[in-house]
Amino acid sequence: MITDSEVTLHRREADGVTIYQGSTAQRPAPEPPDKAIAILALAQRTADEHIADARIQADRLLAEARAYAEEQRVDADRLLSDARAEAEHIVSGGTVYAEQLRLQAQQRYEDAVGGLSAKREALQRQIETLASFDQDYRQRITLFLQSQLRALWADHPQTVDSLEDDLRVPGGPVESLGAG
């Protein structure tokens, strides 16, 4: 016996997705043509509903994906902006710290050079004082020796030749000056 099959579509939803399952049942007798057209129309309408539901579901998923992508882009932009701001803060802090170090080094250099200049000036004054003392000391010794020689000439007038002989002889006037 030849039988026609009847296709029945069952609709169910799981996790927001519409699922259609078909089942066939054996029919004992052929249907009139109007009924076949009605079944085809029902099948077409069911297919159109499924396509519309699939499009709605796809549009919803696409909108959710675009919204999620936009959120991620906004978050990434915010993170990038925060990272740039932090980097600028670190760089400016480093620049300030470097400038402080430069100023400290310059101050230390100036203190060291200033200290050396002060020491140099003090030593220069000390050298000038010693040179003045040396000159004064030599002048006083010369005057003292001249006065001693005059006193010696006054006590013992001699000729220049005999004076030179006395200077060469041990115990002469030069040695007696050192003993007096």
Backbone as a chain_set.jsonl record, in Angstrom:
{"seq": "MITDSEVTLHRREADGVTIYQGSTAQRPAPEPPDKAIAILALAQRTADEHIADARIQADRLLAEARAYAEEQRVDADRLLSDARAEAEHIVSGGTVYAEQLRLQAQQRYEDAVGGLSAKREALQRQIETLASFDQDYRQRITLFLQSQLRALWADHPQTVDSLEDDLRVPGGPVESLGAG", "coords": {"N": [[0.835, -1.156, 0.0], [0.494, 2.178, -0.752], [1.438, 4.967, 0.966], [0.951, 8.263, 2.155], [3.099, 10.588, 3.861], [2.788, 12.543, 6.769], [4.013, 15.627, 7.722], [4.923, 17.049, 10.685], [5.64, 19.929, 12.416], [7.331, 20.777, 15.336], [7.659, 23.239, 17.728], [10.075, 24.579, 19.928], [11.709, 26.318, 22.629], [14.941, 26.928, 23.76], [17.287, 28.226, 25.91], [16.892, 30.794, 24.819], [16.884, 30.312, 22.117], [15.173, 29.337, 19.286], [13.986, 26.203, 18.438], [13.209, 23.904, 15.968], [11.588, 20.897, 15.408], [10.976, 18.231, 13.367], [8.485, 15.763, 12.677], [7.376, 12.725, 11.322], [4.433, 11.145, 10.268], [2.729, 8.246, 9.296], [0.285, 8.289, 6.849], [-2.856, 6.974, 6.142], [-4.396, 7.534, 3.854], [-4.528, 9.454, 0.777], [-4.584, 13.016, 0.782], [-6.998, 15.575, 0.053], [-6.454, 18.01, -2.637], [-6.813, 20.689, -1.73], [-6.245, 20.549, 0.923], [-3.557, 19.889, 0.853], [-2.517, 22.192, -0.2], [-3.108, 23.876, 1.88], [-1.519, 22.772, 3.834], [0.991, 23.21, 2.696], [0.925, 25.99, 2.702], [0.799, 26.391, 5.436], [3.258, 25.298, 6.11], [4.925, 27.057, 4.703], [4.298, 29.444, 6.028], [5.136, 28.788, 8.59], [7.863, 28.388, 8.077], [8.526, 30.994, 7.275], [8.034, 32.328, 9.684], [9.956, 31.131, 11.245], [12.27, 32.003, 9.939], [11.987, 34.757, 10.294], [12.09, 34.854, 13.085], [14.686, 33.876, 13.408], [16.107, 35.911, 12.136], [15.486, 38.054, 13.828], [16.618, 37.096, 16.181], [19.309, 36.931, 15.31], [19.793, 39.641, 14.732], [19.495, 40.681, 17.306], [21.584, 39.351, 18.649], [23.715, 40.345, 17.14], [23.495, 43.077, 17.739], [23.979, 42.97, 20.484], [26.605, 41.998, 20.416], [27.867, 44.109, 19.085], [27.423, 46.154, 20.952], [28.844, 45.117, 23.13], [31.406, 45.065, 22.002], [31.757, 47.808, 21.642], [31.713, 48.645, 24.325], [34.036, 47.363, 25.167], [35.894, 48.698, 23.571], [35.634, 51.308, 24.571], [36.445, 50.834, 27.203], [39.086, 50.026, 26.682], [40.093, 52.384, 25.534], [39.86, 54.073, 27.747], [41.605, 52.789, 29.548], [43.981, 53.067, 28.101], [44.178, 55.851, 28.06], [44.416, 56.326, 30.818], [46.85, 55.0, 31.263], [48.575, 56.552, 29.691], [48.354, 59.007, 31.042], [49.417, 58.285, 33.517], [52.009, 57.624, 32.701], [52.884, 60.138, 31.81], [52.796, 61.462, 34.25], [54.767, 60.063, 35.65], [56.997, 60.629, 34.064], [57.095, 63.445, 34.317], [57.527, 63.625, 37.057], [60.012, 62.356, 37.18], [61.479, 64.173, 35.682], [61.369, 66.443, 37.31], [62.712, 65.437, 39.539], [65.208, 64.911, 38.402], [65.985, 67.523, 37.774], [66.16, 68.583, 40.344], [68.293, 67.039, 41.317], [70.287, 67.95, 39.578], [70.464, 70.639, 40.346], [71.307, 70.284, 43.002], [73.796, 69.08, 42.563], [75.076, 71.152, 41.196], [75.081, 73.087, 43.218], [76.726, 71.821, 45.109], [79.08, 71.736, 43.633], [79.583, 74.488, 43.326], [79.883, 75.144, 46.029], [82.178, 73.638, 46.633], [84.059, 74.759, 44.841], [83.919, 77.403, 45.696], [84.808, 77.058, 48.329], [87.396, 76.218, 47.815], [88.36, 78.522, 46.585], [88.222, 80.309, 48.721], [90.067, 79.115, 50.443], [92.32, 79.344, 48.85], [92.583, 82.126, 48.718], [93.083, 82.634, 51.436], [95.506, 81.281, 51.76], [97.006, 82.759, 49.96], [97.04, 85.244, 51.227], [98.45, 84.477, 53.492], [100.904, 83.798, 52.342], [101.646, 86.315, 51.385], [101.877, 87.638, 53.832], [103.979, 86.178, 54.977], [105.987, 86.751, 53.095], [106.216, 89.487, 53.487], [107.01, 89.446, 56.152], [109.463, 88.119, 55.804], [110.879, 89.985, 54.252], [110.909, 92.161, 56.018], [112.245, 90.962, 58.155], [114.764, 90.396, 56.992], [115.569, 92.998, 56.485], [115.778, 94.041, 59.09], [117.777, 92.376, 60.14], [119.876, 93.108, 58.496], [120.147, 95.807, 59.208], [120.793, 95.463, 61.922], [123.225, 94.031, 61.737], [124.729, 95.927, 60.395], [124.768, 97.942, 62.3], [126.18, 96.638, 64.297], [128.609, 96.263, 63.022], [129.413, 98.941, 62.709], [129.687, 99.643, 65.351], [131.782, 97.993, 66.009], [133.799, 99.024, 64.335], [134.014, 101.467, 65.445], [135.072, 100.873, 67.935], [137.473, 99.505, 67.282], [139.26, 100.697, 64.982], [140.233, 99.789, 61.779], [142.075, 98.94, 58.829], [140.761, 98.263, 55.571], [141.973, 96.039, 54.393], [143.061, 94.638, 56.57], [140.763, 94.049, 57.888], [139.534, 92.246, 56.164], [141.327, 90.16, 56.398], [140.919, 89.471, 59.054], [138.34, 88.511, 58.902], [138.754, 86.127, 57.612], [140.265, 84.634, 59.319], [140.21, 82.177, 61.883], [138.234, 82.828, 64.76], [138.029, 85.495, 64.241], [136.43, 88.743, 63.687], [133.855, 87.985, 62.696], [133.238, 85.529, 63.871], [133.238, 86.275, 66.509], [131.025, 87.88, 66.564], [128.987, 86.011, 66.407], [129.317, 84.766, 68.858], [128.685, 86.684, 70.739]], "CA": [[0.0, 0.0, 0.0], [1.234, 3.432, -0.843], [0.902, 5.92, 1.947], [1.603, 9.578, 2.228], [3.534, 10.921, 5.212], [2.416, 13.872, 7.233], [5.13, 16.236, 8.451], [4.461, 17.953, 11.73], [6.764, 20.672, 13.002], [7.149, 21.119, 16.747], [8.52, 24.374, 18.075], [10.413, 24.705, 21.343], [12.769, 27.296, 22.853], [15.919, 26.556, 24.787], [18.32, 29.263, 26.047], [16.613, 31.917, 23.944], [16.993, 29.901, 20.716], [13.997, 28.562, 18.874], [14.364, 24.964, 17.763], [12.073, 23.236, 15.322], [11.82, 19.498, 15.117], [9.9, 17.681, 12.542], [8.198, 14.336, 12.838], [6.508, 12.244, 10.237], [3.485, 10.087, 10.646], [2.183, 7.6, 8.1], [-1.135, 8.534, 6.649], [-3.414, 5.876, 5.367], [-5.036, 7.875, 2.585], [-4.098, 10.753, 0.281], [-5.389, 14.164, 1.173], [-7.458, 16.321, -1.104], [-5.497, 19.031, -3.02], [-6.93, 21.889, -0.911], [-5.572, 20.297, 2.183], [-2.128, 19.936, 0.556], [-2.178, 23.611, -0.336], [-3.17, 24.418, 3.236], [-0.315, 22.292, 4.538], [2.119, 23.969, 2.136], [0.817, 27.36, 3.196], [1.204, 26.325, 6.837], [4.705, 25.085, 6.125], [5.544, 28.318, 4.273], [4.128, 30.41, 7.111], [6.013, 28.343, 9.669], [9.235, 28.695, 7.641], [8.68, 32.449, 7.346], [8.131, 32.678, 11.102], [11.279, 30.693, 11.726], [13.27, 32.911, 9.347], [11.828, 36.041, 10.982], [12.64, 34.67, 14.44], [16.145, 33.749, 13.282], [16.63, 37.252, 11.838], [15.377, 38.834, 15.069], [17.651, 36.561, 17.093], [20.609, 37.332, 14.761], [19.921, 41.078, 14.937], [19.698, 40.887, 18.731], [22.944, 38.918, 18.961], [24.635, 41.293, 16.512], [23.44, 44.311, 18.527], [24.69, 42.694, 21.74], [28.033, 41.901, 20.106], [28.36, 45.465, 18.813], [27.43, 46.887, 22.221], [29.967, 44.578, 23.903], [32.624, 45.557, 21.349], [31.871, 49.243, 21.959], [32.118, 48.72, 25.734], [35.45, 46.969, 25.232], [36.679, 49.784, 22.973], [35.614, 52.408, 25.539], [37.33, 50.425, 28.304], [40.465, 50.062, 26.188], [40.455, 53.807, 25.413], [40.028, 54.591, 29.105], [42.854, 52.223, 30.07], [45.079, 53.708, 27.383], [44.259, 57.218, 28.556], [44.971, 56.245, 32.171], [48.261, 54.632, 31.15], [49.308, 57.728, 29.202], [48.393, 59.989, 32.129], [50.384, 57.771, 34.502], [53.343, 57.764, 32.107], [53.227, 61.564, 31.86], [53.06, 61.78, 35.656], [56.075, 59.484, 35.986], [58.025, 61.403, 33.349], [57.226, 64.772, 34.93], [58.174, 63.416, 38.355], [61.421, 62.094, 36.901], [62.092, 65.427, 35.23], [61.523, 67.287, 38.498], [63.763, 64.824, 40.353], [66.469, 65.143, 37.699], [66.315, 68.944, 37.94], [66.607, 68.733, 41.731], [69.642, 66.468, 41.396], [71.19, 68.847, 38.861], [70.67, 71.805, 41.203], [72.132, 69.862, 44.137], [75.164, 68.892, 42.07], [75.611, 72.477, 40.906], [75.336, 73.728, 44.508], [77.922, 71.177, 45.677], [80.226, 72.191, 42.849], [79.839, 75.877, 43.692], [80.421, 75.136, 47.393], [83.554, 73.14, 46.581], [84.891, 75.765, 44.18], [83.954, 78.547, 46.61], [85.687, 76.675, 49.433], [88.772, 76.244, 47.311], [88.717, 79.932, 46.376], [88.466, 80.898, 50.039], [91.35, 78.57, 50.91], [93.364, 79.937, 48.019], [92.764, 83.505, 49.169], [93.728, 82.592, 52.753], [96.91, 80.92, 51.544], [97.65, 83.903, 49.293], [97.299, 86.235, 52.283], [99.51, 83.943, 54.342], [102.155, 83.943, 51.58], [101.994, 87.732, 51.397], [102.33, 87.95, 55.19], [105.316, 85.589, 55.136], [106.921, 87.513, 52.259], [106.424, 90.752, 54.18], [107.831, 89.126, 57.323], [110.814, 87.815, 55.306], [111.518, 91.238, 53.852], [111.136, 92.926, 57.243], [113.287, 90.256, 58.922], [116.054, 90.638, 56.324], [115.918, 94.406, 56.681], [116.195, 94.201, 60.484], [119.086, 91.721, 60.312], [120.871, 93.955, 57.828], [120.373, 96.976, 60.069], [121.486, 94.998, 63.124], [124.615, 93.727, 61.397], [125.404, 97.185, 60.095], [125.032, 98.637, 63.569], [127.241, 95.909, 64.987], [129.877, 96.563, 62.339], [129.787, 100.319, 63.047], [130.194, 99.631, 66.739], [133.076, 97.319, 65.961], [134.724, 99.99, 63.731], [134.246, 102.557, 66.389], [135.943, 100.364, 68.99], [138.75, 99.093, 66.692], [139.376, 101.107, 63.593], [141.219, 99.002, 61.026], [142.021, 99.156, 57.403], [139.911, 97.294, 54.881], [142.746, 94.811, 54.176], [143.184, 93.89, 57.812], [139.416, 93.552, 58.202], [139.31, 91.049, 55.357], [142.136, 89.092, 56.991], [140.249, 89.047, 60.292], [137.156, 87.718, 58.556], [139.174, 84.802, 57.178], [140.974, 83.959, 60.41], [139.304, 81.672, 62.921], [138.199, 83.67, 65.938], [137.998, 86.886, 63.81], [135.235, 89.486, 64.1], [132.602, 87.312, 62.353], [132.957, 84.513, 64.889], [132.946, 86.927, 67.776], [129.635, 88.343, 66.476], [128.092, 84.885, 66.698], [129.44, 84.392, 70.26], [128.248, 87.78, 71.575]], "C": [[0.883, 1.223, 0.0], [0.57, 4.386, 0.119], [1.656, 7.237, 1.836], [2.051, 9.797, 3.664], [3.085, 12.342, 5.524], [3.58, 14.406, 8.061], [4.535, 17.219, 9.439], [5.703, 18.616, 12.329], [6.397, 21.032, 14.434], [8.155, 22.214, 17.096], [8.791, 24.339, 19.57], [11.569, 25.691, 21.456], [13.654, 26.794, 23.977], [17.019, 27.609, 24.773], [18.119, 30.396, 25.057], [16.704, 31.583, 22.475], [15.78, 29.026, 20.402], [14.47, 27.36, 18.062], [13.092, 24.327, 17.203], [12.475, 21.8, 15.05], [10.621, 18.979, 14.314], [9.692, 16.206, 12.857], [7.245, 13.929, 11.722], [5.594, 11.159, 10.785], [2.905, 9.518, 9.347], [0.686, 7.877, 8.024], [-1.695, 7.402, 5.784], [-3.976, 6.29, 4.021], [-4.558, 9.22, 2.106], [-5.103, 11.823, 0.63], [-5.887, 14.857, -0.085], [-6.493, 17.472, -1.396], [-5.625, 20.289, -2.192], [-6.211, 21.719, 0.411], [-4.067, 20.355, 1.976], [-1.687, 21.374, 0.435], [-2.183, 24.255, 1.038], [-1.936, 24.008, 4.023], [0.913, 23.037, 4.03], [2.102, 25.408, 2.633], [1.235, 27.421, 4.658], [2.704, 26.155, 6.95], [5.43, 26.364, 5.738], [5.467, 29.358, 5.386], [5.044, 30.061, 8.28], [7.473, 28.652, 9.328], [9.479, 30.193, 7.714], [8.813, 32.921, 8.789], [9.508, 32.319, 11.656], [12.386, 31.629, 11.196], [13.196, 34.264, 10.034], [12.398, 35.953, 12.395], [14.166, 34.575, 14.398], [16.768, 35.109, 13.001], [16.59, 38.13, 13.098], [16.464, 38.415, 16.048], [19.042, 37.007, 16.624], [20.827, 38.832, 14.965], [20.194, 41.388, 16.406], [21.124, 40.503, 19.123], [23.979, 39.873, 18.367], [24.671, 42.602, 17.298], [24.178, 44.127, 19.857], [26.2, 42.637, 21.51], [28.614, 43.285, 19.833], [28.431, 46.292, 20.096], [28.603, 46.429, 23.084], [31.291, 45.077, 23.329], [32.837, 47.034, 21.652], [32.297, 49.443, 23.412], [33.601, 48.396, 25.882], [36.343, 48.068, 24.666], [36.764, 50.959, 23.937], [36.533, 52.085, 26.712], [38.8, 50.489, 27.885], [40.946, 51.503, 26.047], [40.713, 54.417, 26.787], [41.332, 54.08, 29.708], [44.064, 52.867, 29.402], [45.275, 55.139, 27.869], [44.86, 57.248, 29.958], [46.465, 55.922, 32.134], [49.095, 55.809, 30.657], [49.431, 58.785, 30.294], [49.406, 59.563, 33.185], [51.804, 57.912, 33.979], [53.787, 59.228, 32.138], [53.553, 61.99, 33.282], [54.444, 61.27, 36.062], [57.188, 60.283, 35.327], [58.205, 62.772, 33.995], [57.875, 64.661, 36.302], [59.661, 63.149, 38.185], [62.152, 63.34, 36.465], [62.343, 66.351, 36.416], [62.667, 66.753, 39.36], [65.133, 65.049, 39.714], [66.911, 66.594, 37.848], [66.805, 69.206, 39.363], [68.027, 68.2, 41.901], [70.66, 67.378, 40.715], [71.502, 70.069, 39.716], [71.53, 71.471, 42.416], [73.588, 69.708, 43.716], [75.816, 70.234, 41.787], [75.951, 73.2, 42.206], [76.586, 73.134, 45.158], [79.178, 71.635, 44.947], [80.595, 73.621, 43.252], [80.405, 75.974, 45.1], [81.879, 74.694, 47.399], [84.483, 74.178, 45.96], [85.016, 77.001, 45.074], [84.87, 78.278, 47.789], [87.14, 76.705, 49.013], [89.241, 77.677, 47.081], [89.034, 80.597, 47.705], [89.797, 80.401, 50.594], [92.503, 79.189, 50.136], [93.651, 81.362, 48.464], [93.456, 83.55, 50.522], [95.21, 82.248, 52.611], [97.671, 82.067, 50.883], [97.98, 84.981, 50.319], [98.429, 85.777, 53.192], [100.871, 84.069, 53.648], [102.598, 85.403, 51.586], [102.513, 88.147, 52.767], [103.744, 87.415, 55.414], [106.345, 86.336, 54.303], [107.232, 88.849, 52.915], [107.305, 90.542, 55.406], [109.274, 88.864, 56.905], [111.556, 89.099, 54.965], [111.857, 92.077, 55.09], [112.261, 92.307, 58.06], [114.666, 90.503, 58.31], [116.513, 92.083, 56.547], [116.426, 94.639, 58.109], [117.568, 93.57, 60.73], [120.175, 92.58, 59.68], [121.195, 95.172, 58.691], [121.145, 96.596, 61.335], [122.951, 94.748, 62.837], [125.385, 95.011, 61.082], [125.719, 97.946, 61.379], [126.145, 97.954, 64.349], [128.602, 96.2, 64.355], [130.326, 97.987, 62.654], [130.369, 100.386, 64.467], [131.582, 99.006, 66.788], [134.125, 98.267, 65.379], [135.023, 101.12, 64.707], [135.193, 102.113, 67.492], [137.339, 100.051, 68.453], [138.828, 99.545, 65.257], [140.497, 100.321, 62.939], [141.097, 99.379, 59.568], [141.177, 98.068, 56.783], [140.665, 95.993, 54.694], [142.84, 94.004, 55.448], [141.832, 93.328, 58.244], [139.137, 92.284, 57.413], [140.111, 89.889, 55.913], [141.482, 88.578, 58.258], [139.022, 88.196, 59.996], [137.539, 86.299, 58.165], [139.797, 84.003, 58.309], [139.966, 83.435, 61.412], [139.42, 82.536, 64.163], [138.188, 85.123, 65.589], [136.677, 87.514, 64.184], [133.931, 88.798, 63.763], [132.24, 86.28, 63.406], [132.616, 85.161, 66.218], [131.536, 87.509, 67.752], [128.665, 87.223, 66.843], [128.155, 84.533, 68.167], [128.829, 85.422, 71.168], [126.827, 87.77, 71.764]], "O": [[1.904, 1.272, 0.687], [-0.644, 4.595, 0.109], [2.831, 7.288, 1.472], [1.449, 9.251, 4.589], [3.018, 13.207, 4.651], [4.07, 13.741, 8.973], [3.753, 18.099, 9.08], [6.672, 17.951, 12.695], [5.303, 21.525, 14.708], [9.343, 22.112, 16.791], [7.891, 24.107, 20.377], [12.322, 25.883, 20.502], [13.178, 26.303, 25.001], [17.621, 27.859, 23.729], [19.094, 30.91, 24.508], [16.611, 32.485, 21.643], [15.426, 28.114, 21.15], [15.254, 27.495, 17.123], [12.062, 24.231, 17.872], [13.557, 21.525, 14.532], [9.457, 19.273, 14.585], [10.621, 15.503, 13.254], [6.422, 14.718, 11.259], [5.971, 10.373, 11.654], [2.628, 10.265, 8.409], [-0.057, 7.72, 8.993], [-1.066, 6.952, 4.826], [-4.03, 5.462, 3.112], [-4.207, 10.068, 2.926], [-6.301, 11.572, 0.756], [-5.283, 14.745, -1.152], [-5.768, 17.888, -0.492], [-4.606, 20.938, -1.955], [-5.634, 22.669, 0.94], [-3.356, 20.836, 2.859], [-0.612, 21.743, 0.908], [-1.335, 25.1, 1.325], [-1.379, 24.799, 4.783], [1.771, 23.447, 4.812], [3.149, 25.975, 2.947], [1.921, 28.349, 5.086], [3.348, 26.79, 7.785], [6.43, 26.727, 6.358], [6.438, 30.064, 5.658], [5.653, 30.944, 8.885], [8.228, 29.12, 10.18], [10.539, 30.621, 8.172], [9.612, 33.81, 9.085], [10.127, 33.071, 12.41], [13.311, 31.989, 11.924], [14.231, 34.862, 10.328], [13.099, 36.858, 12.848], [14.851, 35.132, 15.256], [17.822, 35.438, 13.545], [17.542, 38.854, 13.392], [17.135, 39.247, 16.659], [19.866, 37.417, 17.442], [21.924, 39.252, 15.33], [21.018, 42.247, 16.723], [21.793, 41.242, 19.844], [24.99, 40.176, 19.0], [25.74, 43.176, 17.504], [24.909, 45.014, 20.3], [26.977, 43.161, 22.308], [29.714, 43.604, 20.287], [29.385, 47.042, 20.303], [29.281, 47.252, 23.699], [32.189, 45.466, 24.075], [33.965, 47.466, 21.892], [33.134, 50.296, 23.708], [34.327, 49.062, 26.62], [37.416, 48.343, 25.204], [37.832, 51.546, 24.111], [37.3, 52.934, 27.166], [39.65, 50.952, 28.646], [42.083, 51.813, 26.401], [41.661, 55.18, 26.971], [42.082, 54.849, 30.312], [45.055, 53.175, 30.065], [46.405, 55.585, 28.066], [45.71, 58.088, 30.257], [47.25, 56.502, 32.885], [50.199, 56.038, 31.151], [50.49, 59.392, 30.456], [50.166, 60.39, 33.689], [52.708, 58.281, 34.729], [54.939, 59.521, 32.457], [54.471, 62.78, 33.505], [55.197, 61.97, 36.738], [58.203, 60.58, 35.957], [59.334, 63.217, 34.202], [58.686, 65.509, 36.674], [60.478, 63.655, 38.953], [63.309, 63.549, 36.829], [63.403, 66.969, 36.516], [63.492, 67.524, 39.852], [66.105, 65.343, 40.411], [68.099, 66.86, 38.03], [67.754, 69.963, 39.566], [68.861, 68.831, 42.55], [71.769, 67.556, 41.218], [72.655, 70.492, 39.808], [72.38, 72.266, 42.819], [74.499, 70.147, 44.418], [76.988, 70.433, 42.105], [76.989, 73.855, 42.296], [77.412, 73.869, 45.697], [80.21, 71.89, 45.567], [81.763, 73.928, 43.49], [81.298, 76.782, 45.356], [82.715, 75.29, 48.079], [85.563, 74.447, 46.486], [86.097, 77.577, 45.192], [85.624, 79.156, 48.208], [88.008, 77.159, 49.758], [90.396, 78.004, 47.353], [89.996, 81.359, 47.811], [90.568, 81.182, 51.152], [93.542, 79.517, 50.71], [94.808, 81.766, 48.575], [94.318, 84.4, 50.748], [96.061, 82.851, 53.265], [98.833, 82.319, 51.204], [99.064, 85.564, 50.29], [99.263, 86.578, 53.614], [101.869, 84.406, 54.285], [103.779, 85.698, 51.769], [103.471, 88.914, 52.865], [104.599, 88.106, 55.968], [107.47, 86.539, 54.758], [108.379, 89.297, 52.904], [108.214, 91.326, 55.679], [110.206, 89.326, 57.563], [112.714, 89.279, 55.342], [112.951, 92.63, 55.195], [113.12, 93.011, 58.59], [115.625, 90.786, 59.028], [117.695, 92.345, 56.769], [117.403, 95.361, 58.307], [118.411, 94.137, 61.425], [121.252, 92.758, 60.248], [122.36, 95.522, 58.882], [122.041, 97.323, 61.765], [123.823, 95.189, 63.586], [126.549, 95.157, 61.457], [126.798, 98.52, 61.526], [126.96, 98.619, 64.988], [129.606, 96.362, 65.048], [131.52, 98.216, 62.848], [131.362, 101.061, 64.741], [132.449, 99.458, 67.536], [135.245, 98.31, 65.886], [136.136, 101.643, 64.772], [136.032, 102.895, 67.937], [138.318, 100.326, 69.147], [138.465, 98.771, 64.371], [141.589, 100.207, 63.495], [140.151, 100.042, 59.143], [140.909, 97.05, 57.421], [140.066, 94.925, 54.823], [142.708, 92.781, 55.403], [141.757, 92.276, 58.879], [138.557, 91.34, 57.95], [139.639, 88.752, 55.906], [141.489, 87.373, 58.513], [138.7, 87.273, 60.745], [136.756, 85.368, 58.354], [139.838, 82.775, 58.233], [139.001, 84.115, 61.76], [140.511, 82.928, 64.577], [138.318, 85.96, 66.482], [135.881, 86.914, 64.907], [132.952, 89.001, 64.482], [131.078, 86.162, 63.793], [131.791, 84.642, 66.97], [130.905, 87.625, 68.802], [127.653, 87.455, 67.505], [127.164, 84.045, 68.712], [128.472, 85.084, 72.297], [126.29, 88.638, 72.452]]}, "num_chains": 1, "name": "protein.A"}
